[in-house]
């Protein structure tokens, strides 16, 4: 029984906790000028960074406000410009 619990820990729980920690760290390090992708599929550049919300420019003169935790990926610089 202990082996089964240990296997579940190393195969399921530990990787999920590691992934959550990496996402939390990535979201905490977001700054103005980062190109990001959101969970809803929007790609844009961060124009304003608050504690809970970000303003993301998705097109020229079109800025939307998104919750920080909805950012799924920080994209390489220039991705938004080329999209």
Buried (B, 14 or more C-beta within 10 A) or exposed (E): EEEEEEEEEEEEEEEEEEEEEEBEEBBEEBEEEBBBBBEEEBBBBBEEBEEEEBBBBBEEEEEBEBEBEBBBEBBEEEBBEEE
